[in-house]
Amino acid sequence: MLKKQVCSLIVCLIFLFISCSSQNSDSNKVDQQEPVAEQAIPDENVAGNTHTGGCILMTPTGEVPEDLYQMSDIIQTKEYLPFTKHLTVCGITLIGRDDISDEFMKKVAITIKSLFARDGDIDIKLQEELLTNLYKYRTTIPFFKGHNYEFSPEDEKLMDITRSKNSICDIIMEGVPTQINEVMEHILHHITDVGLHYTFPDEWGISTTSVAHKVTQEAIAKGYYDVKQYGDDPAEELNRVLIQEYAYWIIFDYWELREVFFPRDAEFNIKTGADLKAKLPQSYDLVMRTVPKVMVPPNNEQLIKLFGKD
């Protein structure tokens, strides 16, 4: 998928260097600007250092609120420079610069909150554990206006610091084609990379021993999942990316969202829950016995109302 190749390349350029500084600030008021560390930033893969798979914090440093399901207002802040505002919902912090509309950030937050409704087969204790992990490991999604990813050299240094203190595994772009898929895909990346990884480590862990790794490799071997475009990342980061993307596809299929919101050809060629169950039953089973315990599928009509449909 060309768009994914461009996004992956840009994200890698933005996050090429990692700083190991760590400092929290009060999210309920405008923060004082944090000094930029003048130390050398290591250029090796961060996995095994401070982050797993290049993006998932290994040490829990986030504060966990009493109300795990709360949604904050949009707050002007210097905590996530070069991003200037943030909103936190259900353990996920959305960060944007001034060019990102408050309305769009709120729509994404509403979408996230809807996934954690306490309905159906939800196991409340497991869901709360997942939300707690999203908070503890500082799950954060940067927003960009369209394909405007450019940073000044000074802002790149600030981004290195923000990246080093949070779990940032992808981005969300405002004002692009297939906006619903753009939003849903990158919300799911962060929920699976952080929330499922820590809540279901044997099933969804970003490792070479998890069930998620096993079923991903099965789909590749059987020709259902074409991963040529992801071939240049360091080994552990590549493993995370392959699991992350595959998790999105199989959850989308299980929820029957693929043909509704992403009908075009892509790197995964199974498009319905029924086909997933028939052709890759272990993948279907992984989703079926874990995801409905902690998340509910989004409402299609609400998604179209929030973001329109291409």
C-alpha positions in Angstrom: 0.0 0.0 0.0 1.7 3.2 -1.3 0.3 5.4 1.4 1.6 3.0 4.1 5.1 3.1 2.5 5.2 6.9 2.5 3.9 7.1 6.1 6.4 4.5 7.4 9.3 6.2 5.6 8.4 9.6 7.1 7.8 8.3 10.6 11.2 6.5 10.5 12.8 9.8 9.4 11.1 11.7 12.2 11.9 9.2 14.8 15.4 8.2 13.7 17.1 9.2 16.9 15.9 8.4 20.4 16.6 10.4 23.6 16.5 8.7 27.0 15.5 11.7 29.1 12.4 11.3 31.1 10.3 14.0 32.8 6.6 14.2 33.5 4.5 17.4 33.9 1.0 18.3 35.0 -1.4 17.7 32.1 -4.1 19.8 33.8 -2.4 23.1 33.2 -0.2 24.8 30.7 3.3 23.4 31.3 6.6 25.2 31.3 8.8 24.4 28.3 11.1 21.4 28.9 14.8 22.0 28.1 16.1 20.2 25.1 18.9 17.8 26.2 22.2 18.5 24.6 23.4 15.0 24.9 24.1 12.6 22.0 21.1 10.6 21.0 21.9 6.9 20.3 21.2 5.9 16.7 20.8 2.1 17.4 17.4 0.5 17.3 15.7 1.4 20.6 14.3 -2.1 21.1 16.1 -3.7 24.1 17.0 -0.2 25.4 13.9 1.7 26.4 11.3 0.6 23.9 10.1 -2.8 22.5 9.9 -3.0 18.8 11.1 0.5 18.3 8.1 2.2 19.9 6.6 0.6 23.0 7.8 1.8 26.3 9.3 -1.0 28.4 9.1 0.9 31.8 5.7 2.1 33.0 6.0 5.9 33.8 2.5 7.1 33.1 0.0 8.2 35.8 -3.2 6.2 36.0 -6.3 8.2 36.9 -9.2 7.0 39.0 -11.6 7.2 36.0 -10.0 5.1 33.3 -12.7 6.1 30.8 -12.4 9.8 31.1 -12.0 12.2 28.1 -10.2 15.4 28.8 -10.6 18.8 27.2 -8.0 19.9 24.6 -5.2 21.4 26.6 -2.5 23.7 25.4 0.8 22.3 26.5 4.6 22.2 26.1 4.8 18.6 27.4 4.8 17.1 23.9 6.8 19.6 21.8 6.9 20.3 19.0 3.2 19.5 19.3 1.3 22.2 21.2 -1.9 20.7 22.4 -3.2 17.3 23.6 -6.3 15.4 24.6 -6.4 12.2 26.6 -9.2 9.6 26.3 -9.2 6.0 27.7 -5.5 6.0 28.2 -4.6 7.3 24.7 -3.1 10.8 24.4 -3.7 12.6 21.1 -1.2 15.4 20.3 -1.3 18.0 17.5 0.2 21.2 16.4 -1.8 24.4 15.9 -2.8 23.4 12.3 -4.8 20.4 13.6 -8.5 21.3 14.2 -9.8 20.8 17.7 -13.0 19.4 16.1 -11.0 16.6 14.4 -9.2 15.7 17.6 -12.5 15.4 19.5 -14.0 13.2 16.8 -11.1 10.8 17.0 -11.4 10.8 20.8 -15.1 10.0 20.5 -14.3 7.1 18.3 -11.7 5.7 20.8 -14.2 6.1 23.6 -16.8 4.2 21.7 -14.5 1.2 21.3 -14.4 0.8 25.1 -18.1 0.8 25.7 -18.9 -1.7 28.5 -21.4 -3.7 26.4 -21.9 -7.2 25.2 -19.3 -9.7 26.1 -16.9 -7.2 27.7 -14.9 -8.5 30.6 -14.8 -5.3 32.7 -11.7 -6.3 34.7 -9.7 -7.2 31.6 -10.9 -4.0 29.8 -9.8 -1.9 32.8 -6.4 -3.7 32.8 -6.0 -2.8 29.1 -6.9 0.8 29.7 -4.5 0.9 32.7 -1.7 -0.4 30.5 -2.5 2.3 27.9 -2.0 4.9 30.6 1.0 3.3 32.3 3.0 3.0 29.0 2.0 6.6 27.9 0.2 5.6 24.6 0.4 8.7 22.4 -0.7 9.4 18.8 0.7 12.4 16.9 -1.6 14.2 14.4 -0.5 15.7 11.1 -2.3 18.0 8.7 -2.5 16.0 5.5 1.0 14.9 4.4 2.7 17.8 6.1 5.3 15.9 8.2 8.1 18.5 7.9 10.0 19.5 11.1 12.7 22.1 11.5 16.0 20.6 12.9 15.1 22.1 16.3 11.7 20.5 16.2 13.2 17.2 15.3 15.2 17.3 18.5 12.1 18.1 20.5 10.3 15.2 18.8 13.2 12.9 19.7 12.5 13.8 23.4 8.8 13.3 23.1 9.3 10.0 21.3 11.7 8.8 24.0 9.1 9.3 26.8 6.0 7.9 25.2 4.8 4.9 23.2 4.4 6.4 19.7 3.9 3.7 17.0 2.3 5.6 14.1 0.4 8.8 13.2 -3.0 10.0 12.2 -3.4 12.4 9.3 -6.3 14.9 9.1 -7.9 15.7 5.8 -6.8 12.7 3.7 -8.8 10.2 1.5 -10.3 7.2 3.3 -10.4 9.2 6.5 -12.3 6.6 8.4 -9.7 3.9 7.6 -6.9 6.4 8.5 -8.4 7.0 11.9 -9.4 3.4 12.7 -6.1 1.8 11.5 -3.9 4.0 13.6 -6.1 3.8 16.7 -5.9 0.0 16.4 -2.2 0.1 16.0 -1.7 1.7 19.3 -4.3 -0.4 21.1 -2.7 -3.6 19.8 0.9 -2.5 20.2 0.5 -1.3 23.8 -2.8 -2.4 25.2 -3.0 -6.0 23.8 0.7 -6.5 24.1 0.7 -5.9 27.8 -2.7 -7.3 28.6 -2.4 -10.5 26.6 1.4 -11.1 26.3 1.2 -14.7 25.3 -1.4 -14.0 22.7 -0.6 -10.5 21.4 3.0 -9.9 22.6 5.4 -8.1 20.3 7.8 -11.1 20.4 8.8 -14.1 18.4 7.0 -16.4 20.8 3.4 -15.0 20.8 0.4 -16.4 19.0 0.2 -13.1 17.1 3.7 -13.7 15.7 2.8 -17.3 14.8 -0.4 -16.5 12.9 1.3 -13.5 11.2 4.0 -15.9 9.8 1.4 -18.4 8.8 -0.5 -15.7 6.7 2.8 -14.7 5.1 3.7 -18.3 4.3 0.3 -19.1 2.8 0.5 -16.0 0.5 -2.4 -14.1 2.1 -0.2 -11.3 3.6 2.3 -9.6 1.3 5.0 -7.9 3.4 7.6 -6.9 0.8 7.1 -3.2 1.5 8.2 -3.7 5.2 11.6 -5.4 4.5 14.1 -2.7 5.5 13.5 -2.2 9.2 15.7 -3.7 12.0 14.6 -7.2 12.9 12.7 -6.5 16.2 11.1 -3.4 14.8 10.1 -5.3 11.6 8.5 -8.0 13.7 6.5 -5.3 15.5 5.4 -3.7 12.3 4.3 -7.0 10.7 2.3 -8.0 13.8 0.8 -4.5 14.1 -0.4 -4.3 10.5 -1.6 -7.9 10.6 -3.6 -7.3 13.8 -5.3 -4.4 12.2 -6.3 -6.4 9.2 -7.7 -9.4 11.1 -9.6 -7.2 13.6 -11.0 -5.2 10.7 -12.1 -8.4 9.0 -13.6 -9.9 12.2 -15.6 -6.6 12.7 -16.7 -6.8 9.0 -15.3 -3.3 8.3 -12.9 -4.1 5.5 -15.4 -4.1 2.6 -17.3 -1.2 4.0 -14.4 1.2 4.6 -11.4 -0.2 2.7 -12.7 -2.0 -0.5 -9.4 -1.6 -2.4 -6.7 -4.1 -2.8 -4.0 -4.1 -0.2 -1.3 -6.3 1.3 -3.8 -8.5 3.0 -6.2 -10.2 0.6 -8.8 -11.7 2.9 -11.7 -9.3 3.2 -14.4 -10.8 5.4 -14.7 -12.5 8.8 -16.1 -15.7 7.1 -13.1 -15.9 4.8 -10.7 -15.3 7.7 -12.3 -18.1 9.6 -12.2 -20.5 6.7 -8.7 -19.7 5.4 -6.8 -18.7 8.6 -8.8 -20.2 11.5 -6.0 -19.6 14.0 -6.0 -15.9 13.3 -9.8 -15.8 13.6 -9.6 -17.7 16.9 -7.0 -15.3 18.3 -9.3 -12.3 17.7 -12.5 -14.1 18.8 -11.2 -15.2 22.2 -9.5 -11.9 23.1 -10.8 -8.8 21.4 -14.5 -9.1 22.3 -13.5 -9.2 25.9 -12.0 -5.7 25.8 -13.4 -3.8 22.8 -16.6 -3.4 20.9 -16.7 -2.7 17.1 -17.4 0.9 16.1 -20.8 1.9 14.9 -20.6 2.4 11.1 -23.2 5.1 11.0 -21.4 7.1 13.7 -18.1 6.8 11.8 -19.7 8.1 8.6 -21.3 10.9 10.6 -18.0 11.9 12.2 -15.7 11.6 9.2 -17.8 11.2 6.1 -17.3 8.4 3.6 -15.2 8.5 0.4 
